[in-house]
Amino acid sequence: MPVLKKSESVPEKVSPVLERRLVHLDNLMVVVCDFSNGPWAQPDKPHNHTHEQITYVEKGELYFFIGEEKHQLVEGDLVSIPSGIFHTIQTISKNVRLIDTFTPVRSDFIKKG
């Protein structure tokens, strides 16, 4: 699908507080993540993956943890996460929208069937 129009798509409900939309090519994926339950008292559980990731903060404010580093990010900020590095977030504002870019594609995000 070369074009994903917000007005013509239904976001995937990953959890009661996270919705996402995504589009991808063979080796590149962009994911729009909307969180609606901030602020969080604690960070989410850290995770890592083989994918390289760049995240753009489109809306809201959050802490982004990369390894042992903690960064406070606001709208317009960007962060890069190398492959294999543990990372997580903690929302500060009620609503947060992140635009994640992954390479290679996160096949675990693609619905089967």
C-alpha positions in Angstrom: 0.0 0.0 0.0 1.9 3.1 -1.2 -0.5 5.6 0.5 -2.0 5.4 4.0 -4.6 8.1 4.6 -5.6 8.7 8.2 -9.2 9.5 7.1 -9.5 6.1 5.3 -7.7 3.8 7.8 -8.5 2.3 11.2 -5.6 2.3 13.7 -4.5 -0.9 15.2 -5.5 -1.0 18.9 -2.3 -2.5 20.4 -3.6 -1.9 24.0 -6.4 0.2 25.7 -4.0 3.1 25.7 -1.9 2.6 22.5 -3.0 2.9 18.9 -0.7 2.6 15.9 -0.7 3.0 12.1 2.1 1.8 9.9 3.3 1.7 6.4 6.4 -0.1 5.1 8.6 -1.0 2.1 10.9 -4.0 1.9 13.5 -2.5 4.3 11.9 0.5 5.9 8.9 1.0 8.2 7.2 4.1 9.7 4.9 3.7 12.6 2.7 6.4 14.2 2.1 5.6 17.9 -0.6 7.4 19.9 -0.5 7.1 23.7 -3.5 8.4 25.6 -3.0 7.6 29.3 -0.3 9.9 30.6 1.4 10.9 32.6 2.9 7.5 33.7 4.2 7.1 37.2 6.9 4.6 36.0 8.6 3.9 32.7 7.4 1.1 30.5 9.5 -2.1 30.6 12.8 -1.7 28.7 13.2 -3.7 25.5 15.6 -4.1 22.6 15.5 -5.4 19.1 17.8 -5.9 16.1 16.2 -3.0 14.2 17.7 0.4 14.1 15.2 3.0 15.2 14.7 6.8 14.9 11.8 8.4 16.7 10.3 11.8 16.2 8.1 13.3 18.9 5.2 14.8 17.1 3.0 15.6 20.1 3.5 15.7 23.9 6.3 15.3 26.3 8.1 12.2 27.6 11.2 10.7 29.1 13.1 8.5 26.7 15.5 6.0 28.3 18.4 4.7 26.1 20.7 2.3 28.0 21.5 4.1 31.2 20.7 7.6 29.8 17.4 9.5 30.5 16.4 12.2 28.1 13.4 14.6 28.4 11.9 15.1 25.0 9.2 17.5 23.7 7.5 18.1 20.4 10.0 18.3 17.5 12.7 16.3 19.2 14.3 13.3 17.5 16.2 10.3 19.1 18.1 7.5 17.5 18.4 4.0 19.0 21.1 1.6 17.6 20.4 -2.1 17.1 20.4 -4.1 20.3 20.3 -1.2 22.8 17.7 -1.4 25.6 15.3 1.5 25.6 11.9 2.6 26.9 9.7 5.6 27.5 7.7 7.2 30.2 5.0 9.7 29.2 4.9 13.1 31.0 1.9 14.6 29.2 -1.6 13.1 28.8 -1.2 12.4 25.1 1.9 11.5 23.2 2.4 10.8 19.5 5.6 9.3 18.3 6.7 8.6 14.8 9.0 5.6 14.8 11.1 4.6 11.8 12.6 1.1 11.7 15.1 -0.7 9.5 14.8 -3.5 8.7 11.0 -3.8 8.8 9.5 -5.0 12.1 7.8 -8.1 10.8 6.3 -8.6 14.3 4.2 -5.4 13.7 2.7 -6.7 10.5 -0.7 -8.4 10.8 -0.7 -11.9 9.4 -3.4 -13.0 7.0 
